Amino acid sequence: MSDQNVNQQPRTLALKSPEKFVAFLDSLSKISESAIVQVDREKTSSLVASTDNTLILHAEYNAGADFFSTLNIPDVKKLTTVLKTVGFEDEIDLKVNSNNLEYKGNGVKFKYHLFDEGFLSKPGLNVEKINAFEFDMGFIIDQNILNQIFKGSVFASETNKLYFYTEENKGGEGFRLMAELTDRARHNTDNFTMCIGLVKVELDPIPVNFDNIRLLNNISGSFTVRVNKEYGVVVFEQEAEDIKLKYIVSSLTQ
């Protein structure tokens, strides 16, 4: 753990909403085992990647501290588990020491050790650059749509690609937005296709790794999906309860 302030004395991270902080950490644990979490005066944030680096999550929790610190967390799920033993009814204070997080209260005490600075590394992605993109189209995917796609994946089990594209909306305005499980680079591949909504902009097929969509299925709620055709980037966004989640996926070749 590093602290950008000169004073290296223990600091207190006051969690006014422990449940939201745990939810923030839980979103990270679904993508990566470890995480570098940055705390400043406005927010708590982290950038993590899936094992193959094809899915990157930028997560923000809208609560900071009166100091700046970087927490190198070796096992995020382990930290969330012990925090849940404390309970969420009251504000809790986490003591941030030089190499660990410490808690005493509510009849519970624990000490969770952190990695040294430099042991972990962040994904090499410029989030500000992604935020500056002009996206060609956007749409909503809710849990029902994801569940239907996953049911279809049982049938189209030979592929690991999910294509988003549009078809003509015969007799109506706009275009039908389609989601198709297939592999257009292979012959005689079973496929499953469903209409997931109507959009105003035409979209040529853009494939993404279906394993990344499987990870998203672990997250409850709806996603706002934005597509940048020039760079082949698909962003799945979710915002609620002071937590902003931005899942960034690079498209595959056909």
N, C-alpha and C positions, 0 to 999 in steps of 0.2 A: 504494500500500500504506500502511495506517495502522497504528500501533502504539499501544496504549492505555497503555503504560508511558512514563514521562517520559524514560528513557534511550533515545536513538535510535541507539545503537551497533548494528552488525550482530549478529544473533542466529543461532544454529545450530538448525535443525530436524533432529533426529536421527531418521532413519527406520530403525527396527529391522527392519521388514519392508517394504522398498521395493516388493515385488510387491503387497502389500495396498493400499499407498498408491496405486499406479498403477491398481489395480482400482477403487478409490474414485473417482479422477479419470476413469477410463474410463466409469463409469456416468453421470457428469455430462455427458461429451462426447456421449453418445448422445441427450441431450435438448436441450442448449444448447451453442452454440459457446463462449461465455464463461461465467464463474462468479465469484461472490464466495465465497471459502473462508475460514471463520473458524477460528482455532486458539486453543484455550485449554488449561488444565492437565489437562483430562479427555478431550477429544476434538477431532477435526477435523470440521467440518460445513459443509454448503452447502444452499442452497435455490435451485433453478433451474426455469425454465418452458420449455415448448415455444414455438415461434414464435408460435402463436395464443393462448397462455396457457390452453389448455384442459387441459393436463397439467402438473402441478407435481410435482417430485421433491424430497423432503427426504432427504438422504443423510448418514449419520454413520459416521465411521471411529473406532473405539475406541482412539485413540492421540492424545495431545496433546503439549504442550511445556512448558517452564518459563517461558513468557511468553505474552502475549496478542497476537494479530496478526490483521489482515484482509488477505487476499491478493486483489487484483483481477486475475484471470487473463483476458487477452484471448482466448486460443485454447487451450482445455483439451487438445484432441487434439494440438496441437503440443508442449505440455509433456509429455504422456505419451509421445510418440514419442522425445523426447530422453532422458527418464528410462530408457527401455528400452535405450538404448545403453550405459548404465552397468552393467547386469546386476543380478541379484537375489540373488546368492550371499551378500553381506555387507551389514551395516548401512552406510548412506551418510549423510553429513551435508550438508544443503543450507544454505548461508549466506543468511539473509534480510536483504537490504540495503534501503535506503530506497525503491528503485524497481525492484529486480530480485531474482531468485533466482540464486545462483551455486554452481557445483560444480567441484571439482578433485579428481581421484583416479582410480585404476584405469586410468591412461593416457588419461583423458577429462577435458575441462573444457568448461564452457559457462556462458553468462550469459543468462538469460531475463528480459526486461523486463516489468514489470507496469504496468497502468493506474494513473493517479492516483486517489486517493480521490474518489468522487462521479461518476466517469465511468460506472460500471455501477450498476444498481439491482436490488434483490431483488424478487421477486414479492410483491404485497401480500396475503399469506396468513398467518394466525395458526395456526401448526402446533399450538400448545398447545390451541387451541380444537378443532381436528380430533381431537386425541388424547383430548379429554374427551367426545367424542361417545359415545352409547350406540348401538352398531350392532345392527341388527335380525337380521342373519344373516351367516354366514361360510362360505366353502367354499374348496377348493383347485383351482387350475388349473395343470396341469403342461405341459411342453413338447409332449407328444403331443397334448393337447387343442388347444393353440394352433396346432400344425401342421395339425390337421384343419380347424379354423376357416379357416385361410388357404387351404387347398385348396378349401374351399367358396366362398371369396370370388372365386375365378376364375369360378365359375358365376354368383354373385349380384353381378356387377360393377357394377350400376347404383346400388348403395346404398353409403352411407358410415356406416351406423348398425348397431350391434350391440346387440340387446336381450337382457337377462337376465330370465327369468321362470320361474314354476313351473307344472307341470301335475299333475293328480291322478295318484297312483301306483296305478293300478288293481290290486287284489289284493295290495297291500303297504302298509306304513306310510310316513308322510312324503309328500314330494312329489318329482317328477322335476324337476330343474333344467335348464332349456333355454337354449341360446344360439342366437339367430336373426339372420341377416343379411337385412335387409329395410328398407323405409321405409314405415311404416304411415300416413304423411301423404300418400302417393302411391298412385295406382291402377295396377294391372297391372305391379307390380314383381316381378321374379323374386326368390325367397327361398331360403335354405338354413338348415335347422334341425337341431340335434343335441342329444342329451341329454348333459350333462357331469357328471352325478352325482345323488345323492339328498340332500335336505335335510329338516329338520324343520319349517321355517317357510315359509309361503306368501309368494310375492313377485309383486306386479303388475309388468307389463313396465316395465323401466327401461332406456332407451336411452343408449348412450355413443358417442362419436365413434370410428369404427373406425380412423382414422389413429393414435389414441393406442394402440390395441392393436397396431398395426403396430410402433410404437416399442418396445413391450414384447417383441416377438418377437426383438429384438436382444439381449435379456438371457437368458442361459441359466439353467436351473433352474425350480423351481416357485414359484408365488405364492399367498400366503394372501389371499383377496379378502373384504373386509368392505363391507357395504352399509348406509347410513343412508337410510331411505326419506323421513324428514321433510325433510331438506335436499337430497336427491337427490345424495348423494356416494358414490362408489365408490372404495375404497382398495385398492391392490395392494401387498402387503408381501413383502419378502424379507430374510432375515437369515442370514448365514453368514460365517465367517472374520473376525470382528470388524467386519463392515460391515453396517449397517442401511439398507435402502432402502425408502422409503415413497412410492409413486406415487399422487397424489391426482387424481381425475377427477370433474368435475361432469357430471351427466347432462344429456341434451338434452331438448327437447320431443318429443312423440310424432311 
